[in-house]
Amino acid sequence: MSVQSTLARPRGPAGNWAPRDDSVLDAAQTRLRHSAYLELRRVQCDCQDGVLTLEGAVSSHYLRQVAQATVQGLYGIVEINNSLEVVPCCLTRDGWGSE
């Protein structure tokens, strides 16, 4: 059984080691999938060069911020691009109710 390191690429002027993007992505997705908020379990993530992008739709600005806070602080994330769209789940073209 071999052990694969997640410290694969040097980054920064001092050659600091940082985790690979797929490791960061796995960690972010795990945090979101285990959230107590069911909507956050559907949030999609992508990570390129330490920039984590959150995509999808949530029903409130609060949940948009909770999603960002859930992944904030993960080792290897340089920036979070929160592209979540806020779409009220109960509001339709005719007012309240289902479509």
C-alpha positions in Angstrom: 0.0 0.0 0.0 1.5 3.3 -1.1 0.9 6.6 0.6 0.2 9.5 -1.8 1.2 12.9 -0.5 -1.2 15.8 -1.0 1.8 18.2 -0.9 2.6 18.0 -4.6 3.5 21.5 -5.9 5.7 24.2 -4.5 3.9 27.6 -4.3 5.0 31.1 -3.6 8.4 32.8 -3.7 9.9 30.8 -0.8 8.8 27.5 -2.4 6.2 26.8 0.3 4.4 23.5 -0.2 0.7 23.6 -0.7 -1.9 20.8 -1.1 -3.0 19.8 -4.6 -6.3 21.4 -5.8 -8.0 18.0 -5.9 -7.2 17.5 -2.2 -8.6 20.9 -1.4 -11.7 20.2 -3.5 -12.3 16.9 -1.7 -12.0 18.6 1.7 -14.4 21.4 0.7 -17.0 19.0 -0.7 -16.8 16.8 2.4 -17.5 19.8 4.6 -20.5 20.9 2.5 -21.9 17.3 2.2 -21.8 17.0 6.0 -23.5 20.3 6.6 -26.7 20.4 8.8 -28.2 22.6 6.0 -29.5 20.3 3.3 -29.2 23.0 0.6 -25.5 23.2 1.2 -25.1 19.5 0.3 -26.0 20.4 -3.3 -23.5 23.2 -3.7 -20.9 22.5 -6.4 -17.2 23.3 -6.0 -14.3 23.7 -8.3 -10.7 24.5 -7.4 -8.0 26.0 -9.7 -4.7 27.2 -8.4 -6.0 27.6 -4.8 -9.1 29.5 -5.9 -12.2 27.7 -4.7 -15.4 28.5 -6.6 -18.8 27.8 -5.1 -21.7 27.3 -7.6 -25.3 26.5 -7.5 -28.4 28.0 -5.8 -29.5 28.6 -2.2 -32.7 30.1 -0.8 -31.2 32.9 1.2 -28.2 35.3 1.5 -27.6 33.7 5.0 -27.1 30.2 3.4 -24.8 31.8 0.8 -22.6 33.1 3.6 -22.8 29.9 5.6 -21.6 28.0 2.6 -18.6 30.3 2.3 -17.9 30.1 6.1 -18.1 26.3 5.9 -15.1 26.0 3.5 -13.2 29.1 4.8 -10.0 28.3 6.5 -9.2 25.0 4.6 -5.5 24.6 4.1 -4.6 25.4 0.5 -7.4 27.8 -0.3 -6.0 31.2 -1.3 -9.3 32.8 -2.4 -13.0 31.9 -2.4 -15.2 32.9 -5.4 -18.7 32.7 -4.0 -20.9 32.4 -7.2 -23.9 31.0 -5.4 -27.2 32.4 -6.6 -29.9 33.3 -4.1 -33.2 32.0 -5.3 -36.1 32.1 -2.8 -37.6 28.6 -2.9 -41.2 29.6 -2.1 -41.5 32.5 -4.4 -42.9 31.9 -7.9 -44.0 34.2 -10.7 -47.5 34.3 -9.2 -46.4 34.9 -5.6 -46.1 32.2 -2.9 -46.4 28.5 -3.6 -45.1 25.9 -5.9 -44.6 26.4 -9.6 
